[in-house]
Amino acid sequence: MRLNSYDEWSPLKEIILGSAVNYTSHERELSFELFFYDQIATQTSFYDRMYYPHHTPPSAESVAKDPSGSSPIKQRYVEELNEDIEGIAETMRSLGITVHRPLDLEQSMEVRTPAWPAAVVPPLNIRDNTLILGDEIIETPPQVRSRYFETQFLTPVFADYFRQGARWTVMPRPLMTDDSFDPSYVKGGPVEFIPNPQPSAYDVGFEMMFDGAQCVRFGKDLLVNIATANHALACDWLERHLEGRIRVHRVHKLADGHIDSMVLALRPGLLLVRTPQVAEALPEPLRSWDMIFAPEPGANNFPEYDNDDLILTSPYIDLNILSISPDTVMINEACPELIRLIEKNGFTVVPVRHRHRRIFGGGLHCFTLDTVREGSGAEDYFS
């Protein structure tokens, strides 16, 4: 089918589901630390910020350890994640949804640009580096060096949609030297761990860096979260590129980046929102919509991890749900409180297993990229 996805809720027909094959580690460097800053900063101690929850308290040695470098991921987590992803794919197919997959990362590898080297990670959280707006694929400028070439794993799928008539656009790619990053979001915060930026012959100042998961699609309108000058530059580009087609609405610092665990559109006139404070920050047209406020995550909703396991998301990660249609949503089966609340509001819930979302930094919405939904064009839900 032709690429056609203007919103978050119309009946879903085709989707891309990410891959975790050969996911071995997280590379701890400047871009990674900035990207996951909110999760690090909201805990009360260095150890808790990065490793909560645990079986046992940290040792003095682990607390004193330099956080830079690679953080290995246990193989059993990867195996269980791949098992869960295949289960999600099977469930989607049972609902009549065509599931596309990216190329797998065949082996661990490193890439180099003129400015830096980085290990390559698999194309798992594929919503981050791509924005689908109607019949257009927009590859966004990455924020994490190890994911710089991630969309290349999606090339066969994108090329097939292109052959069927889709537009395919790549936003300007950043050089991503240390000087490229706007650190203002983290300055003055409770955590002082960002390494000193190193000068480079390729410094050009702040550059566009931006993820598709900073957006929520509403037909003719696009809600965009801006937390840094990097995001603002990318939003400037989007506004010019989309002028006359889609209206861009900026919100500021709802999070350090992604907002798909902050606010999600379930259907016209209804939002799932984390807190009333988030609701107050939304554009005026959305403040008149009905809202479901998320329940507090339960203590038993998550696996317990070892002291050396790196936790990358807040406990609210399971708000990151996927709409199958205006009355059906896919939710992690480990969240009974959220499932009951959504069912109480008239939805059919499709539960799926996704155990290690906090280790791999993404929920059901992050792992997926909806490419075809029913509908003949961008509707106006804000007027």
KEKE-3310 file (N, C-alpha, C; in steps of 0.2 Angstrom, whole numbers, plus 5000, padded with zeros to 4 digits):
npx = (5004:5002:5011:5004:5000:4994:4990:4989:4980:4971:4963:4975:4986:4998:5015:5031:5042:5054:5072:5082:5093:5109:5112:5122:5128:5127:5134:5143:5145:5147:5135:5126:5124:5119:5107:5099:5097:5087:5082:5093:5095:5083:5084:5089:5102:5119:5120:5107:5101:5106:5105:5093:5079:5087:5094:5103:5112:5123:5140:5155:5165:5158:5151:5161:5166:5171:5159:5160:5162:5159:5143:5139:5126:5117:5116:5105:5094:5094:5090:5078:5071:5071:5063:5051:5048:5046:5034:5026:5025:5019:5006:5002:5001:4990:4980:4978:4987:5000:5017:5032:5050:5066:5083:5093:5106:5121:5133:5143:5150:5160:5159:5165:5166:5172:5173:5171:5172:5161:5152:5140:5123:5108:5094:5082:5073:5064:5056:5062:5072:5065:5051:5035:5024:5010:5011:5024:5041:5052:5068:5075:5088:5100:5102:5111:5127:5130:5119:5119:5118:5107:5095:5098:5097:5083:5082:5078:5064:5059:5063:5054:5042:5044:5045:5032:5027:5029:5035:5052:5062:5077:5083:5095:5111:5120:5136:5140:5150:5157:5155:5143:5132:5119:5120:5112:5100:5104:5112:5115:5107:5104:5114:5131:5139:5142:5155:5169:5167:5176:5187:5186:5192:5181:5171:5156:5147:5130:5120:5106:5097:5086:5072:5059:5051:5048:5037:5019:5006:4993:4984:4982:4990:5005:5012:5026:5040:5051:5067:5080:5093:5096:5085:5076:5082:5080:5066:5063:5067:5058:5046:5047:5048:5036:5027:5011:5006:5006:5003:5014:5016:5024:5029:5037:5050:5044:5050:5066:5067:5059:5041:5032:5029:5023:5012:4999:4989:4974:4962:4952:4948:4952:4965:4979:4987:5002:5002:4992:5000:5007:4997:4993:5003:5000:4995:4982:4971:4971:4969:4956:4952:4946:4954:4963:4971:4987:4989:4999:5013:5015:5024:5027:5028:5039:5054:5067:5083:5101:5115:5124:5117:5111:5098:5087:5075:5060:5049:5037:5037:5028:5016:5019:5010:5003:4991:4979:4967:4954:4947:4954:4969:4986:4994:5007:5007:5011:5006:4993:4986:4985:4979:4966:4961:4961:4952:4941:4938:4932:4939:4946:4958:4973:4984:5002:5018:5032:5046:5059:5059:5064:5078:5082:5077:5064:5047:5031:5027:5039:5046:5041:5035:5022:5016:5006:4990:4972:4962:4960:4968:4975:4966:4958:4959:4960:4953)
npy = (4994:5012:5025:5032:5041:5051:5054:5049:5039:5034:5019:5006:5000:4996:4994:4998:4988:4988:4981:4971:4964:4958:4968:4974:4983:5000:5015:5025:5042:5059:5063:5053:5054:5067:5065:5056:5063:5068:5056:5053:5064:5065:5056:5053:5051:5048:5034:5029:5037:5031:5017:5012:5001:4990:4974:4974:4986:4998:4995:5004:5004:5003:5015:5025:5022:5028:5035:5035:5027:5011:5003:4987:4976:4963:4947:4939:4948:4954:4942:4940:4952:4951:4940:4945:4955:4948:4942:4953:4957:4945:4947:4959:4955:4946:4955:4959:4968:4973:4970:4977:4975:4981:4980:4969:4972:4965:4962:4967:4983:4998:5014:5029:5046:5062:5068:5060:5044:5030:5016:5006:5004:4993:4995:4999:5008:5014:5025:5036:5042:5046:5054:5052:5060:5060:5057:5057:5053:5058:5059:5062:5073:5065:5063:5056:5049:5035:5031:5037:5032:5025:5025:5019:5006:5005:5007:4998:4996:5010:5013:5005:5011:5023:5019:5017:5029:5038:5053:5056:5062:5069:5077:5090:5084:5083:5088:5085:5087:5090:5103:5105:5103:5110:5114:5119:5115:5106:5113:5120:5110:5096:5087:5085:5078:5079:5077:5088:5098:5094:5103:5104:5103:5103:5111:5120:5127:5127:5114:5107:5095:5082:5072:5061:5057:5068:5073:5075:5069:5077:5076:5090:5097:5098:5094:5099:5096:5107:5108:5112:5123:5115:5108:5118:5124:5113:5113:5125:5122:5112:5119:5128:5119:5112:5122:5128:5116:5108:5114:5119:5117:5123:5117:5120:5112:5101:5089:5083:5079:5068:5066:5056:5049:5058:5065:5058:5056:5049:5048:5059:5073:5067:5064:5055:5059:5063:5071:5084:5096:5094:5095:5108:5115:5113:5118:5129:5124:5111:5110:5110:5098:5082:5073:5059:5055:5049:5034:5031:5022:5005:4997:4984:4983:4982:4973:4967:4973:4971:4978:4983:4986:4997:5009:5017:5024:5033:5028:5030:5025:5016:5023:5025:5020:5011:5016:5006:5008:5020:5015:5005:5000:4996:4989:4987:4972:4972:4982:4984:4994:5004:4998:4995:5008:5013:5004:5007:5019:5015:5009:4995:4984:4978:4967:4965:4958:4966:4966:4972:4986:4997:4995:4996:5008:5011:5011:5004:5013:5019:5008:5006:5012:5019:5017:5016:5021:5021:5033:5048:5060:5075:5079:5093:5096:5106:5118)
npz = (5000:4998:5006:5019:5032:5044:5057:5074:5077:5067:5059:5058:5046:5040:5047:5053:5063:5075:5077:5087:5086:5089:5099:5110:5119:5128:5122:5131:5130:5126:5118:5121:5135:5136:5129:5137:5148:5157:5163:5171:5179:5187:5198:5215:5219:5213:5210:5210:5200:5188:5189:5196:5198:5210:5216:5226:5237:5230:5228:5235:5226:5214:5214:5213:5201:5185:5174:5160:5144:5138:5141:5145:5139:5146:5139:5140:5142:5129:5122:5127:5124:5110:5109:5114:5105:5093:5097:5098:5085:5079:5086:5080:5066:5068:5069:5057:5052:5042:5044:5043:5043:5048:5041:5049:5062:5057:5064:5078:5076:5071:5066:5058:5057:5049:5061:5073:5081:5082:5090:5082:5084:5085:5074:5083:5091:5081:5078:5082:5073:5062:5054:5049:5039:5032:5015:5016:5020:5032:5036:5051:5059:5068:5086:5094:5093:5090:5083:5071:5058:5058:5050:5038:5039:5037:5024:5013:5016:5015:5002:4995:4998:4992:4978:4976:4976:4987:4995:4999:5011:5018:5032:5035:5040:5055:5059:5072:5082:5098:5101:5094:5102:5111:5128:5137:5142:5152:5161:5177:5183:5194:5191:5188:5177:5163:5152:5148:5134:5119:5108:5090:5073:5065:5071:5070:5078:5086:5080:5069:5078:5081:5085:5078:5088:5096:5092:5090:5080:5072:5060:5051:5059:5069:5084:5093:5103:5111:5117:5117:5108:5097:5094:5091:5079:5071:5071:5065:5052:5049:5049:5038:5028:5028:5026:5022:5021:5033:5050:5062:5080:5093:5109:5125:5133:5139:5141:5140:5128:5119:5118:5119:5130:5137:5132:5122:5108:5107:5100:5090:5100:5112:5124:5131:5145:5155:5167:5175:5175:5163:5154:5155:5148:5135:5118:5115:5108:5111:5124:5126:5124:5129:5143:5148:5163:5167:5177:5193:5190:5195:5208:5205:5191:5184:5180:5191:5192:5190:5199:5190:5178:5166:5167:5157:5156:5162:5175:5169:5156:5150:5146:5133:5122:5108:5096:5088:5082:5082:5093:5099:5107:5109:5123:5136:5144:5157:5164:5173:5179:5171:5160:5165:5167:5154:5148:5155:5149:5138:5128:5118:5123:5118:5125:5126:5128:5135:5141:5145:5143:5150:5150:5137:5132:5127:5123:5116:5107:5103:5097:5085:5069:5061:5045:5036:5038:5038:5029:5019:5019:5027:5041:5049:5065:5074:5072)
capx = (5000:5005:5013:4998:4999:4993:4989:4991:4974:4967:4965:4982:4986:5005:5019:5038:5044:5062:5076:5087:5098:5116:5112:5127:5130:5126:5140:5143:5149:5143:5128:5121:5123:5114:5100:5096:5099:5081:5082:5099:5094:5078:5085:5092:5109:5122:5119:5100:5100:5108:5104:5087:5080:5092:5093:5107:5114:5129:5147:5159:5169:5154:5149:5167:5168:5170:5153:5161:5164:5153:5139:5137:5119:5117:5113:5098:5090:5093:5086:5071:5068:5069:5057:5045:5047:5043:5027:5022:5024:5013:5000:5000:4998:4984:4975:4977:4992:5006:5023:5039:5056:5072:5088:5097:5114:5124:5138:5145:5154:5161:5159:5169:5165:5177:5173:5171:5170:5155:5149:5133:5118:5103:5088:5077:5068:5065:5052:5066:5075:5060:5044:5030:5019:5005:5014:5031:5046:5057:5073:5077:5095:5101:5105:5115:5131:5129:5113:5119:5117:5102:5089:5100:5094:5076:5082:5073:5057:5058:5064:5048:5037:5046:5043:5025:5025:5030:5041:5057:5067:5082:5085:5102:5114:5124:5143:5140:5156:5155:5153:5137:5127:5117:5120:5108:5095:5107:5116:5112:5104:5107:5119:5137:5143:5144:5162:5170:5167:5183:5187:5187:5192:5174:5166:5152:5142:5125:5117:5100:5097:5079:5069:5052:5047:5047:5031:5013:5003:4986:4982:4985:4994:5010:5014:5033:5043:5058:5071:5087:5093:5097:5078:5073:5084:5076:5059:5063:5067:5051:5041:5048:5047:5029:5023:5005:5003:5005:5005:5018:5014:5029:5029:5044:5053:5039:5055:5073:5066:5053:5035:5027:5027:5020:5005:4997:4982:4970:4957:4950:4945:4954:4972:4982:4992:5005:5000:4989:5005:5009:4991:4993:5008:4998:4992:4975:4966:4971:4967:4949:4950:4945:4960:4964:4978:4990:4990:5005:5016:5015:5031:5028:5027:5045:5059:5072:5089:5107:5119:5128:5112:5109:5091:5087:5068:5057:5043:5031:5038:5022:5012:5021:5006:5002:4984:4978:4962:4951:4944:4958:4976:4991:4998:5011:5003:5014:5003:4986:4982:4984:4974:4960:4959:4960:4946:4935:4936:4928:4944:4948:4965:4977:4990:5007:5023:5038:5049:5065:5059:5069:5085:5083:5075:5059:5041:5028:5027:5046:5049:5037:5034:5016:5017:4999:4983:4966:4961:4962:4971:4976:4960:4959:4956:4961:4949)
capy = (5000:5018:5028:5037:5041:5058:5055:5043:5035:5031:5012:5005:4995:4994:4997:4995:4986:4988:4975:4972:4959:4960:4974:4972:4988:5007:5018:5031:5047:5065:5063:5048:5057:5073:5062:5053:5068:5068:5050:5053:5070:5065:5052:5057:5050:5046:5027:5028:5040:5027:5010:5010:4998:4985:4969:4975:4992:4999:4995:5010:5004:5005:5022:5029:5021:5032:5032:5035:5021:5006:4999:4981:4973:4956:4943:4936:4954:4954:4937:4941:4957:4948:4936:4950:4959:4943:4941:4959:4956:4940:4950:4964:4951:4943:4960:4961:4973:4971:4971:4977:4975:4984:4975:4967:4973:4958:4961:4973:4987:5005:5019:5035:5052:5066:5072:5056:5037:5027:5010:5006:5000:4991:4999:4997:5013:5017:5031:5042:5046:5046:5057:5051:5065:5059:5053:5059:5050:5063:5057:5068:5074:5061:5066:5051:5047:5028:5030:5042:5029:5020:5024:5015:4999:5005:5009:4993:4998:5017:5013:5002:5016:5028:5017:5017:5036:5042:5058:5054:5068:5069:5084:5091:5080:5087:5086:5082:5088:5092:5110:5106:5102:5115:5111:5124:5111:5102:5118:5122:5105:5093:5082:5088:5073:5079:5079:5095:5097:5095:5107:5100:5107:5103:5114:5125:5129:5123:5111:5104:5088:5082:5066:5061:5056:5074:5076:5071:5071:5078:5078:5096:5100:5094:5096:5098:5098:5110:5109:5115:5126:5110:5106:5124:5124:5108:5115:5130:5119:5109:5125:5130:5113:5110:5128:5127:5109:5106:5119:5117:5121:5122:5117:5120:5108:5096:5084:5084:5077:5064:5068:5051:5046:5064:5066:5054:5057:5042:5049:5066:5075:5063:5063:5052:5064:5061:5075:5091:5101:5094:5097:5116:5117:5111:5123:5131:5120:5104:5111:5109:5091:5077:5070:5054:5056:5042:5032:5030:5015:5001:4995:4977:4983:4981:4968:4970:4973:4970:4984:4986:4987:5004:5010:5023:5027:5034:5022:5031:5023:5012:5027:5024:5015:5011:5015:5002:5012:5025:5012:5000:5002:4991:4991:4982:4968:4973:4988:4983:5000:5008:4994:4996:5015:5014:5000:5011:5024:5013:5006:4988:4984:4972:4967:4962:4957:4970:4966:4976:4993:5002:4994:4998:5015:5013:5007:5001:5018:5020:5003:5006:5017:5018:5020:5017:5021:5023:5041:5051:5066:5078:5082:5099:5094:5111:5123)
capz = (5000:4998:5012:5021:5040:5046:5064:5079:5079:5062:5058:5056:5041:5040:5052:5054:5069:5076:5078:5093:5085:5090:5103:5115:5124:5127:5122:5136:5128:5127:5115:5125:5141:5135:5127:5143:5154:5162:5168:5175:5184:5192:5204:5221:5220:5207:5208:5209:5194:5183:5190:5200:5204:5211:5221:5232:5237:5227:5232:5235:5220:5208:5214:5211:5194:5179:5170:5153:5140:5136:5147:5142:5140:5147:5133:5142:5141:5122:5120:5130:5120:5104:5110:5115:5098:5089:5100:5096:5077:5078:5088:5075:5060:5069:5069:5050:5051:5038:5048:5040:5048:5046:5041:5056:5062:5057:5069:5081:5071:5073:5061:5059:5052:5050:5068:5079:5079:5087:5089:5079:5088:5080:5073:5088:5093:5075:5078:5084:5068:5056:5055:5044:5038:5026:5010:5016:5024:5034:5041:5055:5061:5074:5092:5097:5088:5088:5079:5065:5051:5059:5045:5033:5040:5035:5017:5009:5017:5013:4995:4992:4998:4987:4972:4976:4976:4993:4995:5004:5012:5023:5035:5035:5044:5059:5060:5079:5086:5105:5101:5091:5106:5116:5134:5141:5146:5158:5165:5183:5185:5199:5190:5184:5174:5156:5151:5145:5126:5116:5102:5084:5067:5062:5074:5067:5082:5087:5073:5070:5080:5082:5084:5077:5094:5099:5089:5090:5074:5072:5054:5048:5064:5072:5091:5093:5109:5110:5124:5116:5102:5092:5092:5088:5073:5067:5070:5060:5045:5048:5048:5031:5023:5029:5026:5017:5022:5040:5055:5068:5086:5098:5116:5127:5138:5142:5143:5137:5120:5117:5122:5118:5136:5141:5129:5116:5105:5107:5095:5090:5106:5118:5125:5137:5147:5161:5173:5174:5173:5156:5150:5155:5144:5128:5114:5117:5105:5114:5131:5127:5123:5135:5145:5153:5166:5168:5184:5195:5189:5201:5209:5202:5184:5181:5182:5195:5188:5194:5200:5184:5173:5165:5166:5152:5155:5168:5176:5165:5149:5147:5143:5127:5119:5101:5094:5082:5079:5087:5099:5101:5108:5112:5129:5139:5149:5164:5167:5174:5181:5164:5156:5168:5166:5147:5146:5158:5145:5132:5123:5118:5125:5116:5129:5123:5133:5133:5148:5146:5140:5153:5148:5130:5131:5122:5123:5110:5102:5101:5093:5079:5065:5057:5039:5033:5042:5034:5028:5012:5019:5033:5043:5053:5071:5079:5071)
cpx = (5004:5006:5007:4997:5000:4992:4991:4986:4970:4968:4971:4982:4993:5010:5026:5039:5051:5065:5081:5092:5105:5117:5116:5129:5127:5133:5140:5147:5144:5136:5123:5120:5118:5107:5096:5096:5093:5081:5087:5097:5088:5078:5089:5099:5112:5120:5112:5098:5101:5106:5098:5083:5085:5090:5097:5109:5121:5135:5150:5163:5164:5152:5155:5169:5166:5164:5154:5163:5158:5150:5136:5130:5120:5113:5106:5093:5088:5089:5079:5067:5066:5063:5050:5043:5044:5035:5023:5020:5019:5007:4997:4997:4991:4978:4974:4982:4998:5012:5029:5044:5062:5077:5091:5104:5117:5129:5140:5151:5155:5161:5163:5167:5171:5178:5174:5170:5164:5154:5142:5129:5112:5097:5082:5071:5067:5060:5056:5069:5071:5054:5040:5025:5015:5009:5022:5035:5051:5062:5076:5085:5096:5104:5110:5120:5131:5123:5113:5117:5111:5096:5092:5098:5086:5076:5077:5066:5055:5058:5057:5043:5038:5044:5036:5022:5026:5036:5046:5062:5071:5084:5092:5105:5119:5131:5144:5147:5153:5152:5146:5131:5125:5116:5115:5103:5097:5110:5112:5107:5107:5113:5125:5141:5145:5151:5163:5170:5174:5182:5188:5188:5186:5169:5162:5146:5136:5122:5110:5101:5090:5077:5062:5048:5046:5040:5025:5009:4996:4983:4986:4989:4999:5012:5022:5036:5050:5061:5078:5087:5094:5090:5075:5075:5081:5069:5058:5063:5061:5046:5041:5046:5040:5024:5017:5002:5001:5007:5008:5017:5020:5027:5036:5046:5048:5044:5061:5072:5060:5047:5030:5026:5024:5013:5004:4990:4979:4965:4955:4946:4947:4962:4973:4988:4995:5002:4996:4994:5007:5003:4991:4998:5006:4995:4985:4970:4966:4969:4959:4947:4949:4952:4959:4971:4980:4990:4997:5007:5016:5022:5032:5028:5033:5050:5064:5079:5095:5110:5122:5123:5110:5102:5090:5080:5065:5052:5037:5032:5032:5016:5013:5017:5005:4994:4984:4972:4959:4948:4948:4966:4980:4995:5002:5007:5005:5011:4995:4982:4981:4979:4967:4957:4957:4953:4940:4933:4934:4933:4944:4955:4968:4983:4995:5013:5029:5041:5054:5065:5063:5076:5086:5080:5069:5053:5038:5028:5034:5048:5046:5036:5028:5017:5011:4994:4978:4965:4964:4966:4972:4969:4962:4955:4957:4957:4942)
cpy = (5006:5021:5033:5036:5048:5059:5049:5038:5031:5023:5010:4999:4992:4998:4994:4994:4985:4981:4976:4967:4962:4967:4972:4977:4995:5010:5025:5037:5053:5065:5059:5051:5063:5070:5059:5057:5067:5062:5050:5058:5069:5060:5056:5056:5047:5039:5026:5031:5035:5020:5008:5006:4992:4979:4971:4983:4992:4998:5002:5010:5006:5012:5027:5027:5026:5030:5032:5028:5017:5003:4993:4979:4966:4952:4941:4942:4954:4949:4937:4946:4955:4944:4940:4953:4954:4942:4947:4959:4951:4943:4955:4960:4948:4948:4962:4966:4970:4974:4971:4977:4978:4978:4975:4970:4966:4957:4967:4977:4994:5008:5025:5040:5056:5069:5067:5049:5035:5020:5010:5002:4998:4996:4997:5002:5017:5024:5037:5046:5046:5049:5055:5056:5064:5054:5054:5056:5056:5060:5062:5068:5070:5065:5062:5048:5040:5026:5034:5038:5024:5019:5020:5008:4999:5006:5004:4995:5005:5017:5010:5007:5021:5026:5017:5024:5041:5047:5055:5060:5067:5076:5084:5087:5084:5084:5082:5082:5090:5099:5111:5106:5108:5112:5114:5120:5108:5107:5120:5116:5101:5088:5086:5082:5074:5081:5085:5094:5098:5099:5102:5105:5107:5107:5120:5128:5125:5120:5108:5097:5087:5075:5066:5060:5062:5077:5071:5074:5072:5080:5084:5100:5095:5098:5094:5100:5101:5111:5112:5119:5121:5109:5112:5125:5119:5110:5121:5127:5115:5114:5127:5125:5112:5116:5127:5121:5107:5112:5116:5121:5119:5122:5117:5116:5104:5090:5086:5083:5074:5066:5062:5047:5052:5065:5062:5056:5050:5042:5056:5068:5072:5062:5059:5057:5062:5064:5081:5096:5100:5096:5105:5119:5116:5117:5124:5126:5113:5104:5110:5102:5087:5074:5064:5055:5050:5040:5031:5023:5011:4998:4988:4977:4982:4976:4971:4969:4973:4977:4987:4987:4994:5005:5017:5026:5028:5028:5024:5029:5019:5016:5027:5019:5016:5011:5011:5005:5017:5022:5006:5002:4996:4993:4986:4979:4969:4979:4988:4989:5004:5005:4995:5003:5016:5010:5004:5016:5022:5010:4998:4988:4978:4972:4963:4962:4961:4971:4972:4983:4998:5001:4997:5004:5016:5008:5005:5006:5019:5015:5002:5012:5016:5021:5020:5016:5023:5031:5043:5057:5069:5081:5088:5097:5100:5117:5123)
cpz = (5000:5005:5013:5029:5042:5053:5068:5080:5074:5061:5055:5051:5040:5045:5051:5061:5070:5077:5083:5092:5085:5094:5109:5121:5123:5127:5126:5133:5128:5124:5119:5131:5141:5133:5132:5149:5159:5166:5173:5181:5189:5198:5209:5222:5214:5205:5206:5202:5188:5183:5194:5195:5204:5216:5227:5232:5233:5231:5231:5228:5214:5208:5211:5204:5189:5175:5162:5150:5139:5142:5144:5144:5141:5141:5134:5141:5133:5119:5121:5126:5113:5104:5110:5108:5093:5091:5098:5089:5076:5080:5083:5069:5062:5069:5062:5048:5047:5042:5044:5045:5044:5045:5048:5056:5062:5062:5072:5076:5074:5066:5063:5054:5053:5057:5074:5076:5084:5085:5086:5083:5083:5079:5077:5089:5086:5074:5079:5078:5061:5058:5048:5044:5032:5021:5010:5021:5026:5038:5045:5057:5068:5080:5096:5092:5085:5084:5073:5059:5052:5053:5039:5033:5038:5027:5012:5009:5014:5005:4992:4992:4993:4980:4971:4976:4982:4992:5001:5005:5018:5025:5035:5041:5048:5059:5067:5083:5093:5105:5097:5095:5111:5123:5139:5145:5153:5163:5171:5186:5191:5198:5186:5182:5167:5155:5147:5137:5124:5109:5096:5078:5063:5065:5070:5071:5083:5080:5075:5072:5083:5081:5082:5083:5098:5096:5090:5084:5074:5065:5051:5053:5067:5079:5091:5100:5108:5117:5123:5109:5096:5089:5089:5081:5068:5066:5065:5053:5044:5046:5041:5026:5023:5027:5020:5018:5029:5045:5061:5074:5091:5105:5119:5133:5142:5144:5139:5130:5119:5122:5122:5124:5141:5138:5123:5114:5104:5101:5095:5096:5112:5118:5131:5139:5154:5167:5171:5172:5165:5152:5150:5150:5136:5125:5116:5114:5108:5121:5132:5125:5129:5136:5150:5156:5169:5176:5186:5193:5195:5202:5206:5195:5180:5184:5187:5192:5193:5195:5194:5178:5172:5163:5163:5152:5162:5169:5172:5158:5146:5145:5135:5123:5112:5100:5088:5078:5084:5093:5102:5102:5111:5118:5132:5144:5156:5167:5168:5176:5175:5160:5158:5166:5158:5145:5149:5154:5138:5126:5124:5119:5122:5120:5125:5129:5130:5140:5149:5143:5143:5152:5141:5128:5127:5124:5117:5105:5099:5096:5086:5075:5060:5051:5035:5038:5037:5034:5022:5013:5026:5035:5048:5060:5076:5078:5073)
residu = (MET:ARG:LEU:ASN:SER:TYR:ASP:GLU:TRP:SER:PRO:LEU:LYS:GLU:ILE:ILE:LEU:GLY:SER:ALA:VAL:ASN:TYR:THR:SER:HIS:GLU:ARG:GLU:LEU:SER:PHE:GLU:LEU:PHE:PHE:TYR:ASP:GLN:ILE:ALA:THR:GLN:THR:SER:PHE:TYR:ASP:ARG:MET:TYR:TYR:PRO:HIS:HIS:THR:PRO:PRO:SER:ALA:GLU:SER:VAL:ALA:LYS:ASP:PRO:SER:GLY:SER:SER:PRO:ILE:LYS:GLN:ARG:TYR:VAL:GLU:GLU:LEU:ASN:GLU:ASP:ILE:GLU:GLY:ILE:ALA:GLU:THR:MET:ARG:SER:LEU:GLY:ILE:THR:VAL:HIS:ARG:PRO:LEU:ASP:LEU:GLU:GLN:SER:MET:GLU:VAL:ARG:THR:PRO:ALA:TRP:PRO:ALA:ALA:VAL:VAL:PRO:PRO:LEU:ASN:ILE:ARG:ASP:ASN:THR:LEU:ILE:LEU:GLY:ASP:GLU:ILE:ILE:GLU:THR:PRO:PRO:GLN:VAL:ARG:SER:ARG:TYR:PHE:GLU:THR:GLN:PHE:LEU:THR:PRO:VAL:PHE:ALA:ASP:TYR:PHE:ARG:GLN:GLY:ALA:ARG:TRP:THR:VAL:MET:PRO:ARG:PRO:LEU:MET:THR:ASP:ASP:SER:PHE:ASP:PRO:SER:TYR:VAL:LYS:GLY:GLY:PRO:VAL:GLU:PHE:ILE:PRO:ASN:PRO:GLN:PRO:SER:ALA:TYR:ASP:VAL:GLY:PHE:GLU:MET:MET:PHE:ASP:GLY:ALA:GLN:CYS:VAL:ARG:PHE:GLY:LYS:ASP:LEU:LEU:VAL:ASN:ILE:ALA:THR:ALA:ASN:HIS:ALA:LEU:ALA:CYS:ASP:TRP:LEU:GLU:ARG:HIS:LEU:GLU:GLY:ARG:ILE:ARG:VAL:HIS:ARG:VAL:HIS:LYS:LEU:ALA:ASP:GLY:HIS:ILE:ASP:SER:MET:VAL:LEU:ALA:LEU:ARG:PRO:GLY:LEU:LEU:LEU:VAL:ARG:THR:PRO:GLN:VAL:ALA:GLU:ALA:LEU:PRO:GLU:PRO:LEU:ARG:SER:TRP:ASP:MET:ILE:PHE:ALA:PRO:GLU:PRO:GLY:ALA:ASN:ASN:PHE:PRO:GLU:TYR:ASP:ASN:ASP:ASP:LEU:ILE:LEU:THR:SER:PRO:TYR:ILE:ASP:LEU:ASN:ILE:LEU:SER:ILE:SER:PRO:ASP:THR:VAL:MET:ILE:ASN:GLU:ALA:CYS:PRO:GLU:LEU:ILE:ARG:LEU:ILE:GLU:LYS:ASN:GLY:PHE:THR:VAL:VAL:PRO:VAL:ARG:HIS:ARG:HIS:ARG:ARG:ILE:PHE:GLY:GLY:GLY:LEU:HIS:CYS:PHE:THR:LEU:ASP:THR:VAL:ARG:GLU:GLY:SER:GLY:ALA:GLU:ASP:TYR:PHE:SER)
# end
